[in-house]
Amino acid sequence: MDPAPDRAPDRARRVVVVGGGIAGLTAAHDLAARGCDVLLLEGSPEVGGKLRRRPVAGVTVDVGAEAMLNRRPEGVALAGSLGLAVTHPTTATSTIWTRGALRPLPRSLMGVPLDLAQLAASGVLSDEGLARVRQEPTLPPTRIDGDVSVGDLVAARLGDEVVDRLVEPLLGGVYAGHARELSARATVPQLVAMLERGSLLESAAALPTSDVPVFAGLAGGMAGLADALVDGTFTVRTGATVRELRRVSAGSTTAAGSTTESRFALTVGSAADPELVETDAVVLATPAAPTARLLADMVPVASAELTAIDSASMAVVTLAFRASDVLGALGETTSGFLVPPVEGRRIKASTFSFAKWGWVREAGRGALDGEDLLLLRTSLGRHREEVALQATDDELVASSLADLADATGLAARPVDTHVQRWGGGLPQYAVGHLDRVARIRLAVAEVPGLAVCGAAYDGVGIPAVIASAHRAVESALLQA
């Protein structure tokens, strides 16, 4: 790309990336590979965002995201480019804790059953609920004008029980949201496409099967992806909160009294000791709320739209047990269970990490004075249920243990625990989300050299966030 006329031809374009989660790290990595002089500013003490690992009883495991979609290419492609070998879950199977028992989780597309015989055998639905599902192919076609919630879409075709006992726990595990509020077009666009062809069940039955694993991880934890991205090709500053972003004209005098060719000026640090950082381009890889604040004056339309994106808080509780204390209750053939909200439990899911990931099982061998440790985790928290998280760490651990005991009979006490809270960590894709994102991007595009990325836009999973960062880099450079 030819340099802009107001910059010296031999000076690398300087870009500031705000936010050090996987979106910001990917954007900074991409920009550095393009020859840019990149500075990444992260307000917290460490980068990585929701990719984080901590030692629990001396075994280091993920306490944030533990996996990424394998059937979407961006995540595994990035890992491969960094020399990281992906690993896949074991053959342990998932279950669902509903109607008084742990039941096999039927194969489905976000709750839409792919095998009616399997659904019937699981016992997840009542006889009435199952009969309602079987009626679906006889229903007239559903016409979808605009957007609709996932819950309303599925309930209209398959009944409320499918939504309450299958769709809700599956969507809750991804978005920590509510099926009857989340956009179908933004969260599960495949369902909309299937309905446009006619029957959901018939379309689901026609989907091709695949031997390609759905999920992938990294030995040692997904946080290794964030670590690998910090490769020295760009500068990282932590504890560097960006308080203000404004645009300045090339050759103008900034508030600091210096003449600059930069297009943007960022105020970094505390109000008592602010620092001015000047740059040619900016990529905002921060959550919706802080991004809205930074854009309030420069791009008010985008700021207002971002303010309307709500978020959910959650917590991950990691528990380490002596293997001899828990294998009798849990075994090693089940990778964990989901919990539908209608069950009224505190936890929404539990992952038996030792059974799901071979590397976690190996890491725990002999870890406690030669005795094997097994690690598992629970997750708590849904949208607008933050009050449930206003408890001490000990109380969240106690709630997790109580639900685990009721679900599995596990009576052992852990040798160590860790509670990771993710306040406002999951954006909610309400009905109309895609249109909102389009309006945000249209407004931001009016400011050359400015781009946004992250989980608030195109998907909350790791591959989707990485794709968002790739797109932002193209916008920041091509429009500058």
N, C-alpha and C positions, 0 to 999 in steps of 0.2 A: 504494500500500500504506500503511495506517495505521501510524504509528510505534508502536514497542513502548511500553508504559506507563511503563517506567523511563527513557525518554529524553525530552529536551525536544523538543516537536513541531517546532521550527524548526531542529533540527540534522540535517544530512545524515547518513545511515548511513555509518559508516566501515568500509571493507573493506580488508584487506590481502591481496594476491595474492603468493604465494611462488613464484618461478620466472618467468624472463623469456624462455622460449621462445615459440613461436607459440601454445601453449595459454594461457600466462599473459598474454601481450599481448592476445590476443583477449578473455579474461575481463575484464581491466582495462578494455579499450575498451568492452565491453558494460556493465559496471558503471557506468562514468562516464556513459555515455549514459542510464542510469537515474537519474542524479542523485546517485550515491554519491560520497563522498569517498574516493578510491582511492589506496593506496600500493602500488607493486610493488617487491618486494625480490628482487634477483638476486645470487647469490653470486659470479659471475664478473665480469670487467671489462666485459662488454658483453652486451646483450640480443640476442635473435634465435634462440638455441639452434642448431639445425641448419640454420637459414637464415643463411648466412654467405657473404660474398664477399670476395675478396682480389685485389690486382693481381698478375698474372703476366706478366712482360715488359712491364709498363705497361698491360696490358689487364685490366680488372676483371671477374672472372667468379665464378660460384658455386663454392664449394668444399665445400658441403653439398648439401642438396636442391636440385635444379635444375628440378623440375617438380611439378605436382600433377594429380590426376585431374580431367579436364574433365567427365566424365559423371556425377560426383557434384557437387552444386551448391554446397556450403558454401564451398569455396575461391574459386571464380570469383565467387560472390555477394559475399563479403567484399571481394575486390579491387575489384569494381565499385563497392561502396558507398564505397570510399576514393578513387575516381576513377582507379584504375589500369586500364589497358587490357591485357588478356591477349593473348598471342601463342601460336601453336601450332607444333609441330615441322614441319620441311619434309617433303617426300615421300621423303626418303632412307629406305632400308629397313634393317631390323635383320637381323643374321646370328647364327649360333651356331658356335663353334669346337669341332668335335667330329669324331671319326673321321678325323683328319688333314687337315681342310680347313675353311675358312669356308663355311658352308652357309646357304641362306636359312632364316630362322626361320619355320616354318609358323604359320599362323593358329591360335590356340588360346585356350582359357579356362584360364589358368594351367597349360598343358601338355596339357590334353585337346583333341585335334585337332578343328578345326571343318571341315576339308577334307581327306579322305583322299587325294585325288589330289595335292594340294599336299604333304602329308606324305610320300608315296611319292617324289615328284620331288625333295624336298630331300635325300634320302640321310642324314638324321639317324639313322634306325633301320636296323638290319640287316634282311635278308629275313625272318629268324625273328621279329624284333621286330615287323615290319610285319604278318606273318601273325597274330601273337598279337593285335594291335589289331583286325584284321578279324573275329576270332572273337567280339568283345565282344557284339554284338547277340544272339547265340545263348545267352549265359549266363543262368542263372536270375536273377531279381531279387535284389538285395542288400538285406538288412534291416539297418538301422543303429539299434542301441540305444545311446542316450547319445551320446558323442563318439568320434571316431576320428581318427587322423592322416591328413593329406592323402596322404602316401606310401602308407600301407596301403590307403586307399580306392581310389586310382588303380591301384595295382599289382594289386589283386584283380580289377579290371575290364579293364585294358589291358596289364598286364605290367610287369616291372621296368624294361625299357629306357625306357619312356615316363617313368617316375619319374626314372631316373638322368640322362637326356639332355634332358628337356624341363621336367619339374616342378621338379627341383632347381635348375637355373640361374635359372628365373623366380622361384621363391619366395626363392631366395638373394639376388636383387637387391632384394627388398622387405624381407625380415626378417633376412638374413644368418644364416638358420637351416637346419635339416635337415628335409626333407619328411616323413620318417618319425617326426618328433617334434612337428611343428606341428599344432595343432588344425584339423580341416577346418571345423568349425562356426564357429570364430572367424576363420579366414583366408580361406576360400573357401566361404562358405555356399551359393553357387549350385550347387556340385557336389553337395552333400547334397540340395538340392531337386531337382536333375536325376535323381539316383539314385532318389529316391522315386517318380519317374514311370516308371522302368524303365531302359532302356539309356542309358548316357552318350553314346554316339555318336549315337544317334537324337535324344536331347534336344538335343545340341549342334548337330546339323544343322538343327533346327527353330528355333534362336535367330534372331531377326530381325537383319538387317544394318542398319548405321547409318552415315551419312556424317558424324556428329558426331565430331570428333577425340577420341581417348582422353585425350590429355594437353594441358595448358596450362602456359604459363610467363609470365614478365614480361620485357619488354625491359630489359636491364640486370641481370637476375638475380632469382630468387625472393626473395632477401634484401630486395628492395625492399618486399615485403609487410610484413615486420617493421618496417622503417623508417617506413612510412606509418602503422602502428598507434601509434607513439610520437608522438602529435599534440598533446601539451600538455594533454589533458583529464584526465590522471592523473599522479601523481608517480612517478618512477622513481629508484631508488637501486641502483647497481651496487656490487660488492664488499661486499655486505651479506648475509653468510651467516646464516641463521636456525638457531640451535643448539637452541632449545627452544620448544615450543608447549604452553601449558596453558590450561585454562579457569578463569575467575574469575567469581564471582557479581556481579551488578549491585550497585553500592554497596559492594563489599568493599574492603579495603585490600590493595594489591598488595605485592610484595616491595620495591618502590621506596619504599613508604611513602605513596603517594598513594591517594585515594579515587577510584574510577572507576565509570562506568556500563558499561564494556566487558565483553564476555563472554569475551574471549580476551586473553592476554598472550604476546608473543613475545620471546624473548631473541635479540638480534641482535648480531653482531660477535664479537670474540675473547673468550676466557675472561678475559684480563687486563683488557679494557675493554668489558664487556658493556653493552648498551643495552636498555631495556625499551620495547617498542612495544605499545600497547593498542588494541584494535579491537572492533567489533561483530560482524564476521564474517570468516572466513578461507577463501580458496580456495587449496588446495595444488596447484600446477601443476608439481610436481617429479617426477623419475623415481621408479620404484618404491622403490628402496633408501633414498634420503633421506626420502621420504614415510613409509616404514615407521618410520624412526627418530623422526620428529616425532610419530607417532601411537602410539608404543610404550606410553605411560602412559595417554593419553586414550582411545584406541580400540584396545586390544590385539588384538582379533579381526582388525580390518582390517590392523593392523601385521603380524601373522603371515602373513596371506594375501599381502600385498605382498612380504614377504621371500621368499616362494616363487617369485616371478616372476624368472626369470633374465634375463640380458641378453647381447648379443653386442657385441664391439668391431669396428671396421673403420677403414680409412684410405682417403682419396681422394687420389690423386696427379694433379696437373694439370701438363701438359707444353705448352710453347710452342715451336713449330718455325717456321722459315722456310718459307713456302708452297712455294717452289721446291724444297725438300728432301723434301717428303712427298707432294705430290699424285700423283706417279707411282706411289707404293706404295698410297695410300689412296683416291685419287679423291674425288669429292664425292657419290656416289650411295648410299653406305652410312653409316648413322648410328652404327655400332659393332657390337659383338658380345658375346654371353654365353659363359661358359665353364662347362660342367658339372663338378662336383667330381671325377667319375670320370676326368677328363683329367689330374689331378695337377698342375695349373699353379698358380702363385702368385696371379695375378690371377683374379678371378671375373667381371669384365666390363671393357669399355672403351667409352666414349662418345666418338665423334668430334664434339665440341661444335660445331665449325665447320661441319659438314655437317648436324647435327641442328637447330641454331637459327640462323636468318637473322641475328639481332642479334649473335651471337658472330662470325659471318663478317664482318659489317660493322665491328665493333669492332676487328678485327684488320687491316683494310686500312690499309696505310701506317704501321703502328704501330712498325716498327723502321727508323727513318731512311728512311721512304718505302717500305720493303719490307713486303709483306704477311706477317702472322703467322697461323698456324693453331693453335688450342688444342684439345687433347683431354684426356681423363682416364681413369684406371683406378681400380678399386676392389679392395680386398683385405680379407680377414678374414671368417671365419664363426664361428658359435657354438662355443665350446670350442676354438678354434684361435688363441687369443691369442698363443701362442708365436711364431706366424708373424709377428706384428706387433712382436715384441720385437727389432726391427732398427733401425738408424739410418735417418734419412730418405734418405741417399744409397743405402743398400742397398735400400730400397723402390723408389726411382727405378730402380735398376739392374735389379731383378726385373721391373718394369713394362716397361722397354725390351727386356729379353731376351724376354719373352713376346710383346710387340708384334712384334718381329723375326721370331719363329717363326711367328706367325699371319699376318702381312701382308708380310713381307720388308722392313719399314721398317728402314733402317740409319742414318738421320740422328741427329744429336745435338741435343737441345733447347737453345734459347738461354736458357731459364729454366724452373724447376720450383717447385712448391709441394706440400708434404705436409700434409694436414689429418687429424689423428687424432681419431676419435670413440670414446673409451673408454666401454664399456658403453652405447653409444648406442642400441641397438635391442632393445627388450624382446621376449622370446620367448613366443609364445602357445602354451604346451604344451596337450596334450589336457586338456580340462576347464576351459579358460581362462574361458569364458563363465560357468560356475557360480562360479568364483572371483571374478570381477568382481561378480557379483550379491551374493555374501556381503560383499565389501568395501563396496559401496554401501549395503547394508542396515545394516551396522554404523555407517558414517559418518553415515547419516541419523538415528541416535539422538542425535546432537549437533547441535541447531539452530544454524544459522549457519555450519556447516562443510561444505565440499564438496571434491572432488578431481577432477582432470582431467589429460589428457595422453595420451601415446602408449601408456601401460601398460594402457589399458582397452579401447577400442573400435576400434582400428585405428591403424597407424603412419603412414599417409599424411596429408598436410596437411589435406584436407577432413575426414577422420575426427577429427583432433585438434581442429580448429576446432569441430566438432559437439560434441565432448566438453566444450569450454570453454563453449559456449552452455548445455549441460545443467547444468554446474556452477553457473553464474550463477543459473539458476532455482532450484536447490537451496539455494544460500547465502541467497538473498533470501526465498523462499517459506517456508522452514522456520525462518527466524530469528524 
